[in-house]
């Protein structure tokens, strides 16, 4: 997870650059080596990703239905 200019392939929204709906939600997005057991960190990333995906689906449904917010 780095800016595209620095060689990254995944942005802060976990989407792969150049795609519309491909997200990476695993330990491969960490730009630095994590010391110790990374299971809890991966769980936290997955929870955040789930929240981001739900929010984007909610926003998309609102746009399709013509709702404001």
N, C-alpha and C positions, 0 to 999 in steps of 0.2 A: 504494500500500500504506500505508494509514493506518487508524486506528481509525474505526469507523463514525460515531462522534460528531463526528469532525473532517472528515467528508465523504468518507471513504475508501470504496471499493467492494470492495477485496480485503484479506483479513487476512494475517497472517504465515504462515499455512499455504497461501497462494496461492489459497484458495477465495473465490469471489465470495460476499459476504454474502447470506444468504437462499436459498442453493442447497446441494445436497448433494454434487454431483459436478462442478461447473464450476470449473475452475482457469484462471488467467491466468498464462502463462509466457512473457513477452516484456518488452521495454523499457518498456511502458506502466505497469508496476507501480512504477517508480522515482518516489519522491515529489519528488525534486529533479532539476534538470538536470545531466546528466553531461557533463563536459568531455572532448573528444577522442573517440577511437574507442571505441564501447561494445560492440563485438563480443565481446571476452573477458568482459565483465561479463554479457552475455546468456548466453553459454555457461555461466558459473558458476551463474547462476540456473537454467538448464535442468538442469544436473547435480544441483543441490540438489533441484529439483522431482522429478526422476526418483527420487531416493533417498526422498523423502517419499511418493511414490505407491507405490513398491514396499513401503515399510514399512506403509502403510495397507492394502494388499492382503494382506500377510502377516498383519497383525493381524486383518483381516476373516476370512481363512481359518481362523485359529486359533479365532475366536469361533464360526464356523459348525461347525467340527469338534469343538468342546468342549475344545480343548487349553488348557492354562494356560501362556501365554507362548510 
